[in-house]
Amino acid sequence: MPSPTTIVLFHSAYGLRSSVHAAADRLRSAGYEVHVPDLYEGRTADTVEDGVAITDEIGHEELLRRAITAVAPLSERGLVYAGFSLGGSIAQNLALGDEKARGLLLFHGTSDLPEDAAVDELPVQLHVADPDPFEPHDWLNAWYLRMGRAGADVEVHRYQGAGHMFTDPELPDYDAEAAERAWRVALAFLGEL
């Protein structure tokens, strides 16, 4: 029997909280092996401002270094990179640099692309609020075009009226209907990889 697809799921600026573990458990119950690196090394935030402060204190380069260190022992398997908001940004950076990446699943967040980014038809799925103050339409349109030029096979799913972190039941943005729809679509995407 083939081994299950391995997913690395990165937390948002709020840190590795119980909602991230619950998301990982949901993926595990669908048959995936899931790893949830703690890029904040035990710290969590109660507000997005606190999360941004932790991120700024650690620095984006150090967060990427921690993420790369976490996935290095697993990368030979051909990983699916996934993440929430800040974690989506980190997942995107790693997936674009990993020629063995099998997919990229983004909830609530994207990242800029290097000019020379190139992938071989990498399946990418993004779930984002519409509108989203952190992912405005102009940015998302440009991101979509750049990802396509880089060779990614991109799907964008927008959730009208949902808050930025609408899949997180611990946050005020939570929207149960939008979250369930996003998870249904995401699990179908993963099932096709």
KOLMIMAR-869874 format. One record per residue (C-alpha): residue number from 1; residue in one letter; chain; x, y, z. Coordinates in nm, 3 decimals, padded with zeros to 5 digits. Layout:
<nodes>
<node><fimar>NUM</fimar><marba>a</marba><zakol>A</zakol><east>X</east><north>Y</north><up>Z</up></node>
...
</nodes>
This chain:
<nodes>
<node><fimar>1</fimar><marba>m</marba><zakol>A</zakol><east>00.000</east><north>00.000</north><up>00.000</up></node>
<node><fimar>2</fimar><marba>p</marba><zakol>A</zakol><east>00.144</east><north>00.343</north><up>-00.092</up></node>
<node><fimar>3</fimar><marba>s</marba><zakol>A</zakol><east>00.229</east><north>00.576</north><up>00.194</up></node>
<node><fimar>4</fimar><marba>p</marba><zakol>A</zakol><east>-00.012</east><north>00.865</north><up>00.250</up></node>
<node><fimar>5</fimar><marba>t</marba><zakol>A</zakol><east>00.048</east><north>01.207</north><up>00.101</up></node>
<node><fimar>6</fimar><marba>t</marba><zakol>A</zakol><east>00.247</east><north>01.421</north><up>00.345</up></node>
<node><fimar>7</fimar><marba>i</marba><zakol>A</zakol><east>00.120</east><north>01.771</north><up>00.417</up></node>
<node><fimar>8</fimar><marba>v</marba><zakol>A</zakol><east>00.315</east><north>02.037</north><up>00.605</up></node>
<node><fimar>9</fimar><marba>l</marba><zakol>A</zakol><east>00.069</east><north>02.287</north><up>00.754</up></node>
<node><fimar>10</fimar><marba>f</marba><zakol>A</zakol><east>00.200</east><north>02.625</north><up>00.870</up></node>
<node><fimar>11</fimar><marba>h</marba><zakol>A</zakol><east>00.025</east><north>02.835</north><up>01.133</up></node>
<node><fimar>12</fimar><marba>s</marba><zakol>A</zakol><east>-00.084</east><north>03.197</north><up>01.099</up></node>
<node><fimar>13</fimar><marba>a</marba><zakol>A</zakol><east>00.057</east><north>03.498</north><up>01.283</up></node>
<node><fimar>14</fimar><marba>y</marba><zakol>A</zakol><east>-00.146</east><north>03.381</north><up>01.584</up></node>
<node><fimar>15</fimar><marba>g</marba><zakol>A</zakol><east>00.096</east><north>03.089</north><up>01.627</up></node>
<node><fimar>16</fimar><marba>l</marba><zakol>A</zakol><east>00.044</east><north>02.717</north><up>01.668</up></node>
<node><fimar>17</fimar><marba>r</marba><zakol>A</zakol><east>-00.290</east><north>02.713</north><up>01.851</up></node>
<node><fimar>18</fimar><marba>s</marba><zakol>A</zakol><east>-00.550</east><north>02.441</north><up>01.902</up></node>
<node><fimar>19</fimar><marba>s</marba><zakol>A</zakol><east>-00.738</east><north>02.543</north><up>01.585</up></node>
<node><fimar>20</fimar><marba>v</marba><zakol>A</zakol><east>-00.429</east><north>02.458</north><up>01.376</up></node>
<node><fimar>21</fimar><marba>h</marba><zakol>A</zakol><east>-00.405</east><north>02.118</north><up>01.546</up></node>
<node><fimar>22</fimar><marba>a</marba><zakol>A</zakol><east>-00.779</east><north>02.069</north><up>01.477</up></node>
<node><fimar>23</fimar><marba>a</marba><zakol>A</zakol><east>-00.722</east><north>02.147</north><up>01.108</up></node>
<node><fimar>24</fimar><marba>a</marba><zakol>A</zakol><east>-00.432</east><north>01.900</north><up>01.101</up></node>
<node><fimar>25</fimar><marba>d</marba><zakol>A</zakol><east>-00.653</east><north>01.636</north><up>01.264</up></node>
<node><fimar>26</fimar><marba>r</marba><zakol>A</zakol><east>-00.918</east><north>01.698</north><up>01.001</up></node>
<node><fimar>27</fimar><marba>l</marba><zakol>A</zakol><east>-00.660</east><north>01.630</north><up>00.731</up></node>
<node><fimar>28</fimar><marba>r</marba><zakol>A</zakol><east>-00.533</east><north>01.322</north><up>00.915</up></node>
<node><fimar>29</fimar><marba>s</marba><zakol>A</zakol><east>-00.884</east><north>01.184</north><up>00.938</up></node>
<node><fimar>30</fimar><marba>a</marba><zakol>A</zakol><east>-00.901</east><north>01.217</north><up>00.558</up></node>
<node><fimar>31</fimar><marba>g</marba><zakol>A</zakol><east>-00.595</east><north>00.991</north><up>00.533</up></node>
<node><fimar>32</fimar><marba>y</marba><zakol>A</zakol><east>-00.304</east><north>01.235</north><up>00.514</up></node>
<node><fimar>33</fimar><marba>e</marba><zakol>A</zakol><east>00.015</east><north>01.245</north><up>00.715</up></node>
<node><fimar>34</fimar><marba>v</marba><zakol>A</zakol><east>00.033</east><north>01.600</north><up>00.854</up></node>
<node><fimar>35</fimar><marba>h</marba><zakol>A</zakol><east>00.317</east><north>01.792</north><up>01.018</up></node>
<node><fimar>36</fimar><marba>v</marba><zakol>A</zakol><east>00.257</east><north>02.126</north><up>01.193</up></node>
<node><fimar>37</fimar><marba>p</marba><zakol>A</zakol><east>00.587</east><north>02.305</north><up>01.259</up></node>
<node><fimar>38</fimar><marba>d</marba><zakol>A</zakol><east>00.587</east><north>02.561</north><up>01.539</up></node>
<node><fimar>39</fimar><marba>l</marba><zakol>A</zakol><east>00.769</east><north>02.857</north><up>01.384</up></node>
<node><fimar>40</fimar><marba>y</marba><zakol>A</zakol><east>00.712</east><north>03.067</north><up>01.698</up></node>
<node><fimar>41</fimar><marba>e</marba><zakol>A</zakol><east>00.866</east><north>02.802</north><up>01.927</up></node>
<node><fimar>42</fimar><marba>g</marba><zakol>A</zakol><east>00.575</east><north>02.787</north><up>02.171</up></node>
<node><fimar>43</fimar><marba>r</marba><zakol>A</zakol><east>00.457</east><north>03.148</north><up>02.156</up></node>
<node><fimar>44</fimar><marba>t</marba><zakol>A</zakol><east>00.102</east><north>03.237</north><up>02.053</up></node>
<node><fimar>45</fimar><marba>a</marba><zakol>A</zakol><east>-00.085</east><north>03.563</north><up>02.005</up></node>
<node><fimar>46</fimar><marba>d</marba><zakol>A</zakol><east>-00.431</east><north>03.673</north><up>02.115</up></node>
<node><fimar>47</fimar><marba>t</marba><zakol>A</zakol><east>-00.463</east><north>03.947</north><up>01.852</up></node>
<node><fimar>48</fimar><marba>v</marba><zakol>A</zakol><east>-00.335</east><north>03.995</north><up>01.499</up></node>
<node><fimar>49</fimar><marba>e</marba><zakol>A</zakol><east>-00.131</east><north>04.293</north><up>01.625</up></node>
<node><fimar>50</fimar><marba>d</marba><zakol>A</zakol><east>00.043</east><north>04.069</north><up>01.882</up></node>
<node><fimar>51</fimar><marba>g</marba><zakol>A</zakol><east>00.105</east><north>03.813</north><up>01.608</up></node>
<node><fimar>52</fimar><marba>v</marba><zakol>A</zakol><east>00.257</east><north>04.073</north><up>01.377</up></node>
<node><fimar>53</fimar><marba>a</marba><zakol>A</zakol><east>00.479</east><north>04.188</north><up>01.666</up></node>
<node><fimar>54</fimar><marba>i</marba><zakol>A</zakol><east>00.605</east><north>03.831</north><up>01.720</up></node>
<node><fimar>55</fimar><marba>t</marba><zakol>A</zakol><east>00.663</east><north>03.790</north><up>01.346</up></node>
<node><fimar>56</fimar><marba>d</marba><zakol>A</zakol><east>00.852</east><north>04.119</north><up>01.328</up></node>
<node><fimar>57</fimar><marba>e</marba><zakol>A</zakol><east>01.060</east><north>04.029</north><up>01.634</up></node>
<node><fimar>58</fimar><marba>i</marba><zakol>A</zakol><east>01.161</east><north>03.691</north><up>01.488</up></node>
<node><fimar>59</fimar><marba>g</marba><zakol>A</zakol><east>01.195</east><north>03.827</north><up>01.133</up></node>
<node><fimar>60</fimar><marba>h</marba><zakol>A</zakol><east>01.075</east><north>03.678</north><up>00.804</up></node>
<node><fimar>61</fimar><marba>e</marba><zakol>A</zakol><east>01.417</east><north>03.536</north><up>00.716</up></node>
<node><fimar>62</fimar><marba>e</marba><zakol>A</zakol><east>01.437</east><north>03.349</north><up>01.046</up></node>
<node><fimar>63</fimar><marba>l</marba><zakol>A</zakol><east>01.079</east><north>03.221</north><up>01.006</up></node>
<node><fimar>64</fimar><marba>l</marba><zakol>A</zakol><east>01.169</east><north>03.089</north><up>00.660</up></node>
<node><fimar>65</fimar><marba>r</marba><zakol>A</zakol><east>01.486</east><north>02.931</north><up>00.799</up></node>
<node><fimar>66</fimar><marba>r</marba><zakol>A</zakol><east>01.283</east><north>02.756</north><up>01.071</up></node>
<node><fimar>67</fimar><marba>a</marba><zakol>A</zakol><east>01.030</east><north>02.638</north><up>00.812</up></node>
<node><fimar>68</fimar><marba>i</marba><zakol>A</zakol><east>01.301</east><north>02.502</north><up>00.581</up></node>
<node><fimar>69</fimar><marba>t</marba><zakol>A</zakol><east>01.466</east><north>02.323</north><up>00.875</up></node>
<node><fimar>70</fimar><marba>a</marba><zakol>A</zakol><east>01.130</east><north>02.167</north><up>00.968</up></node>
<node><fimar>71</fimar><marba>v</marba><zakol>A</zakol><east>01.055</east><north>02.035</north><up>00.618</up></node>
<node><fimar>72</fimar><marba>a</marba><zakol>A</zakol><east>01.409</east><north>01.928</north><up>00.520</up></node>
<node><fimar>73</fimar><marba>p</marba><zakol>A</zakol><east>01.379</east><north>01.573</north><up>00.662</up></node>
<node><fimar>74</fimar><marba>l</marba><zakol>A</zakol><east>01.047</east><north>01.528</north><up>00.479</up></node>
<node><fimar>75</fimar><marba>s</marba><zakol>A</zakol><east>01.104</east><north>01.695</north><up>00.143</up></node>
<node><fimar>76</fimar><marba>e</marba><zakol>A</zakol><east>01.222</east><north>01.385</north><up>-00.046</up></node>
<node><fimar>77</fimar><marba>r</marba><zakol>A</zakol><east>00.865</east><north>01.249</north><up>-00.018</up></node>
<node><fimar>78</fimar><marba>g</marba><zakol>A</zakol><east>00.716</east><north>01.521</north><up>-00.237</up></node>
<node><fimar>79</fimar><marba>l</marba><zakol>A</zakol><east>00.523</east><north>01.740</north><up>00.003</up></node>
<node><fimar>80</fimar><marba>v</marba><zakol>A</zakol><east>00.200</east><north>01.931</north><up>-00.014</up></node>
<node><fimar>81</fimar><marba>y</marba><zakol>A</zakol><east>00.264</east><north>02.270</north><up>00.143</up></node>
<node><fimar>82</fimar><marba>a</marba><zakol>A</zakol><east>-00.027</east><north>02.437</north><up>00.320</up></node>
<node><fimar>83</fimar><marba>g</marba><zakol>A</zakol><east>-00.081</east><north>02.728</north><up>00.553</up></node>
<node><fimar>84</fimar><marba>f</marba><zakol>A</zakol><east>-00.306</east><north>02.987</north><up>00.708</up></node>
<node><fimar>85</fimar><marba>s</marba><zakol>A</zakol><east>-00.242</east><north>03.357</north><up>00.628</up></node>
<node><fimar>86</fimar><marba>l</marba><zakol>A</zakol><east>00.125</east><north>03.412</north><up>00.728</up></node>
<node><fimar>87</fimar><marba>g</marba><zakol>A</zakol><east>00.163</east><north>03.034</north><up>00.706</up></node>
<node><fimar>88</fimar><marba>g</marba><zakol>A</zakol><east>00.029</east><north>03.043</north><up>00.351</up></node>
<node><fimar>89</fimar><marba>s</marba><zakol>A</zakol><east>00.297</east><north>03.295</north><up>00.261</up></node>
<node><fimar>90</fimar><marba>i</marba><zakol>A</zakol><east>00.564</east><north>03.067</north><up>00.407</up></node>
<node><fimar>91</fimar><marba>a</marba><zakol>A</zakol><east>00.414</east><north>02.758</north><up>00.240</up></node>
<node><fimar>92</fimar><marba>q</marba><zakol>A</zakol><east>00.416</east><north>02.938</north><up>-00.096</up></node>
<node><fimar>93</fimar><marba>n</marba><zakol>A</zakol><east>00.782</east><north>03.035</north><up>-00.061</up></node>
<node><fimar>94</fimar><marba>l</marba><zakol>A</zakol><east>00.882</east><north>02.679</north><up>00.022</up></node>
<node><fimar>95</fimar><marba>a</marba><zakol>A</zakol><east>00.668</east><north>02.516</north><up>-00.248</up></node>
<node><fimar>96</fimar><marba>l</marba><zakol>A</zakol><east>00.811</east><north>02.743</north><up>-00.519</up></node>
<node><fimar>97</fimar><marba>g</marba><zakol>A</zakol><east>01.162</east><north>02.643</north><up>-00.412</up></node>
<node><fimar>98</fimar><marba>d</marba><zakol>A</zakol><east>01.095</east><north>02.268</north><up>-00.393</up></node>
<node><fimar>99</fimar><marba>e</marba><zakol>A</zakol><east>01.101</east><north>02.089</north><up>-00.729</up></node>
<node><fimar>100</fimar><marba>k</marba><zakol>A</zakol><east>00.944</east><north>01.783</north><up>-00.564</up></node>
<node><fimar>101</fimar><marba>a</marba><zakol>A</zakol><east>00.644</east><north>01.976</north><up>-00.424</up></node>
<node><fimar>102</fimar><marba>r</marba><zakol>A</zakol><east>00.315</east><north>01.802</north><up>-00.507</up></node>
<node><fimar>103</fimar><marba>g</marba><zakol>A</zakol><east>00.081</east><north>02.089</north><up>-00.428</up></node>
<node><fimar>104</fimar><marba>l</marba><zakol>A</zakol><east>00.019</east><north>02.417</north><up>-00.250</up></node>
<node><fimar>105</fimar><marba>l</marba><zakol>A</zakol><east>-00.294</east><north>02.480</north><up>-00.043</up></node>
<node><fimar>106</fimar><marba>l</marba><zakol>A</zakol><east>-00.338</east><north>02.836</north><up>00.083</up></node>
<node><fimar>107</fimar><marba>f</marba><zakol>A</zakol><east>-00.593</east><north>02.964</north><up>00.331</up></node>
<node><fimar>108</fimar><marba>h</marba><zakol>A</zakol><east>-00.616</east><north>03.342</north><up>00.372</up></node>
<node><fimar>109</fimar><marba>g</marba><zakol>A</zakol><east>-00.268</east><north>03.434</north><up>00.250</up></node>
<node><fimar>110</fimar><marba>t</marba><zakol>A</zakol><east>-00.025</east><north>03.459</north><up>-00.038</up></node>
<node><fimar>111</fimar><marba>s</marba><zakol>A</zakol><east>00.325</east><north>03.591</north><up>-00.087</up></node>
<node><fimar>112</fimar><marba>d</marba><zakol>A</zakol><east>00.508</east><north>03.788</north><up>-00.350</up></node>
<node><fimar>113</fimar><marba>l</marba><zakol>A</zakol><east>00.687</east><north>03.584</north><up>-00.615</up></node>
<node><fimar>114</fimar><marba>p</marba><zakol>A</zakol><east>01.047</east><north>03.618</north><up>-00.722</up></node>
<node><fimar>115</fimar><marba>e</marba><zakol>A</zakol><east>01.078</east><north>03.730</north><up>-01.087</up></node>
<node><fimar>116</fimar><marba>d</marba><zakol>A</zakol><east>01.246</east><north>03.401</north><up>-01.179</up></node>
<node><fimar>117</fimar><marba>a</marba><zakol>A</zakol><east>00.991</east><north>03.176</north><up>-01.005</up></node>
<node><fimar>118</fimar><marba>a</marba><zakol>A</zakol><east>00.926</east><north>02.864</north><up>-01.210</up></node>
<node><fimar>119</fimar><marba>v</marba><zakol>A</zakol><east>00.736</east><north>02.545</north><up>-01.133</up></node>
<node><fimar>120</fimar><marba>d</marba><zakol>A</zakol><east>00.618</east><north>02.255</north><up>-01.344</up></node>
<node><fimar>121</fimar><marba>e</marba><zakol>A</zakol><east>00.237</east><north>02.278</north><up>-01.337</up></node>
<node><fimar>122</fimar><marba>l</marba><zakol>A</zakol><east>00.229</east><north>02.290</north><up>-00.956</up></node>
<node><fimar>123</fimar><marba>p</marba><zakol>A</zakol><east>-00.134</east><north>02.257</north><up>-00.841</up></node>
<node><fimar>124</fimar><marba>v</marba><zakol>A</zakol><east>-00.223</east><north>02.559</north><up>-00.626</up></node>
<node><fimar>125</fimar><marba>q</marba><zakol>A</zakol><east>-00.549</east><north>02.635</north><up>-00.449</up></node>
<node><fimar>126</fimar><marba>l</marba><zakol>A</zakol><east>-00.624</east><north>02.956</north><up>-00.258</up></node>
<node><fimar>127</fimar><marba>h</marba><zakol>A</zakol><east>-00.919</east><north>03.019</north><up>-00.026</up></node>
<node><fimar>128</fimar><marba>v</marba><zakol>A</zakol><east>-00.966</east><north>03.387</north><up>00.053</up></node>
<node><fimar>129</fimar><marba>a</marba><zakol>A</zakol><east>-01.229</east><north>03.624</north><up>00.194</up></node>
<node><fimar>130</fimar><marba>d</marba><zakol>A</zakol><east>-01.390</east><north>03.865</north><up>-00.051</up></node>
<node><fimar>131</fimar><marba>p</marba><zakol>A</zakol><east>-01.303</east><north>04.137</north><up>00.019</up></node>
<node><fimar>132</fimar><marba>d</marba><zakol>A</zakol><east>-00.997</east><north>04.072</north><up>00.232</up></node>
<node><fimar>133</fimar><marba>p</marba><zakol>A</zakol><east>-00.805</east><north>04.370</north><up>00.375</up></node>
<node><fimar>134</fimar><marba>f</marba><zakol>A</zakol><east>-00.479</east><north>04.172</north><up>00.368</up></node>
<node><fimar>135</fimar><marba>e</marba><zakol>A</zakol><east>-00.531</east><north>04.032</north><up>00.016</up></node>
<node><fimar>136</fimar><marba>p</marba><zakol>A</zakol><east>-00.692</east><north>04.314</north><up>-00.191</up></node>
<node><fimar>137</fimar><marba>h</marba><zakol>A</zakol><east>-00.837</east><north>04.240</north><up>-00.537</up></node>
<node><fimar>138</fimar><marba>d</marba><zakol>A</zakol><east>-00.558</east><north>04.416</north><up>-00.730</up></node>
<node><fimar>139</fimar><marba>w</marba><zakol>A</zakol><east>-00.294</east><north>04.220</north><up>-00.540</up></node>
<node><fimar>140</fimar><marba>l</marba><zakol>A</zakol><east>-00.475</east><north>03.888</north><up>-00.591</up></node>
<node><fimar>141</fimar><marba>n</marba><zakol>A</zakol><east>-00.524</east><north>03.949</north><up>-00.963</up></node>
<node><fimar>142</fimar><marba>a</marba><zakol>A</zakol><east>-00.155</east><north>04.027</north><up>-01.006</up></node>
<node><fimar>143</fimar><marba>w</marba><zakol>A</zakol><east>-00.060</east><north>03.728</north><up>-00.787</up></node>
<node><fimar>144</fimar><marba>y</marba><zakol>A</zakol><east>-00.279</east><north>03.497</north><up>-00.996</up></node>
<node><fimar>145</fimar><marba>l</marba><zakol>A</zakol><east>-00.118</east><north>03.614</north><up>-01.321</up></node>
<node><fimar>146</fimar><marba>r</marba><zakol>A</zakol><east>00.236</east><north>03.586</north><up>-01.180</up></node>
<node><fimar>147</fimar><marba>m</marba><zakol>A</zakol><east>00.167</east><north>03.235</north><up>-01.048</up></node>
<node><fimar>148</fimar><marba>g</marba><zakol>A</zakol><east>00.034</east><north>03.135</north><up>-01.389</up></node>
<node><fimar>149</fimar><marba>r</marba><zakol>A</zakol><east>00.342</east><north>03.276</north><up>-01.562</up></node>
<node><fimar>150</fimar><marba>a</marba><zakol>A</zakol><east>00.559</east><north>03.081</north><up>-01.318</up></node>
<node><fimar>151</fimar><marba>g</marba><zakol>A</zakol><east>00.390</east><north>02.761</north><up>-01.437</up></node>
<node><fimar>152</fimar><marba>a</marba><zakol>A</zakol><east>00.144</east><north>02.696</north><up>-01.152</up></node>
<node><fimar>153</fimar><marba>d</marba><zakol>A</zakol><east>-00.204</east><north>02.558</north><up>-01.212</up></node>
<node><fimar>154</fimar><marba>v</marba><zakol>A</zakol><east>-00.399</east><north>02.799</north><up>-00.988</up></node>
<node><fimar>155</fimar><marba>e</marba><zakol>A</zakol><east>-00.753</east><north>02.797</north><up>-00.850</up></node>
<node><fimar>156</fimar><marba>v</marba><zakol>A</zakol><east>-00.882</east><north>03.087</north><up>-00.641</up></node>
<node><fimar>157</fimar><marba>h</marba><zakol>A</zakol><east>-01.193</east><north>03.044</north><up>-00.426</up></node>
<node><fimar>158</fimar><marba>r</marba><zakol>A</zakol><east>-01.341</east><north>03.364</north><up>-00.282</up></node>
<node><fimar>159</fimar><marba>y</marba><zakol>A</zakol><east>-01.584</east><north>03.378</north><up>00.009</up></node>
<node><fimar>160</fimar><marba>q</marba><zakol>A</zakol><east>-01.811</east><north>03.681</north><up>-00.011</up></node>
<node><fimar>161</fimar><marba>g</marba><zakol>A</zakol><east>-01.857</east><north>03.862</north><up>00.319</up></node>
<node><fimar>162</fimar><marba>a</marba><zakol>A</zakol><east>-01.630</east><north>03.631</north><up>00.521</up></node>
<node><fimar>163</fimar><marba>g</marba><zakol>A</zakol><east>-01.360</east><north>03.771</north><up>00.751</up></node>
<node><fimar>164</fimar><marba>h</marba><zakol>A</zakol><east>-00.989</east><north>03.727</north><up>00.680</up></node>
<node><fimar>165</fimar><marba>m</marba><zakol>A</zakol><east>-00.939</east><north>03.416</north><up>00.898</up></node>
<node><fimar>166</fimar><marba>f</marba><zakol>A</zakol><east>-01.285</east><north>03.271</north><up>00.834</up></node>
<node><fimar>167</fimar><marba>t</marba><zakol>A</zakol><east>-01.179</east><north>02.906</north><up>00.881</up></node>
<node><fimar>168</fimar><marba>d</marba><zakol>A</zakol><east>-01.053</east><north>02.957</north><up>01.237</up></node>
<node><fimar>169</fimar><marba>p</marba><zakol>A</zakol><east>-01.328</east><north>02.880</north><up>01.494</up></node>
<node><fimar>170</fimar><marba>e</marba><zakol>A</zakol><east>-01.127</east><north>03.053</north><up>01.771</up></node>
<node><fimar>171</fimar><marba>l</marba><zakol>A</zakol><east>-01.132</east><north>03.394</north><up>01.601</up></node>
<node><fimar>172</fimar><marba>p</marba><zakol>A</zakol><east>-01.400</east><north>03.662</north><up>01.548</up></node>
<node><fimar>173</fimar><marba>d</marba><zakol>A</zakol><east>-01.364</east><north>03.621</north><up>01.167</up></node>
<node><fimar>174</fimar><marba>y</marba><zakol>A</zakol><east>-01.496</east><north>03.265</north><up>01.182</up></node>
<node><fimar>175</fimar><marba>d</marba><zakol>A</zakol><east>-01.773</east><north>03.188</north><up>00.933</up></node>
<node><fimar>176</fimar><marba>a</marba><zakol>A</zakol><east>-01.894</east><north>02.828</north><up>00.976</up></node>
<node><fimar>177</fimar><marba>e</marba><zakol>A</zakol><east>-02.062</east><north>02.804</north><up>00.636</up></node>
<node><fimar>178</fimar><marba>a</marba><zakol>A</zakol><east>-01.768</east><north>02.952</north><up>00.445</up></node>
<node><fimar>179</fimar><marba>a</marba><zakol>A</zakol><east>-01.524</east><north>02.737</north><up>00.644</up></node>
<node><fimar>180</fimar><marba>e</marba><zakol>A</zakol><east>-01.711</east><north>02.414</north><up>00.565</up></node>
<node><fimar>181</fimar><marba>r</marba><zakol>A</zakol><east>-01.729</east><north>02.507</north><up>00.197</up></node>
<node><fimar>182</fimar><marba>a</marba><zakol>A</zakol><east>-01.356</east><north>02.583</north><up>00.192</up></node>
<node><fimar>183</fimar><marba>w</marba><zakol>A</zakol><east>-01.268</east><north>02.254</north><up>00.360</up></node>
<node><fimar>184</fimar><marba>r</marba><zakol>A</zakol><east>-01.490</east><north>02.055</north><up>00.124</up></node>
<node><fimar>185</fimar><marba>v</marba><zakol>A</zakol><east>-01.321</east><north>02.212</north><up>-00.181</up></node>
<node><fimar>186</fimar><marba>a</marba><zakol>A</zakol><east>-00.973</east><north>02.179</north><up>-00.024</up></node>
<node><fimar>187</fimar><marba>l</marba><zakol>A</zakol><east>-01.018</east><north>01.810</north><up>00.053</up></node>
<node><fimar>188</fimar><marba>a</marba><zakol>A</zakol><east>-01.135</east><north>01.747</north><up>-00.304</up></node>
<node><fimar>189</fimar><marba>f</marba><zakol>A</zakol><east>-00.824</east><north>01.931</north><up>-00.430</up></node>
<node><fimar>190</fimar><marba>l</marba><zakol>A</zakol><east>-00.597</east><north>01.720</north><up>-00.208</up></node>
<node><fimar>191</fimar><marba>g</marba><zakol>A</zakol><east>-00.771</east><north>01.404</north><up>-00.322</up></node>
<node><fimar>192</fimar><marba>e</marba><zakol>A</zakol><east>-00.674</east><north>01.478</north><up>-00.683</up></node>
<node><fimar>193</fimar><marba>l</marba><zakol>A</zakol><east>-00.304</east><north>01.526</north><up>-00.614</up></node>
</nodes>
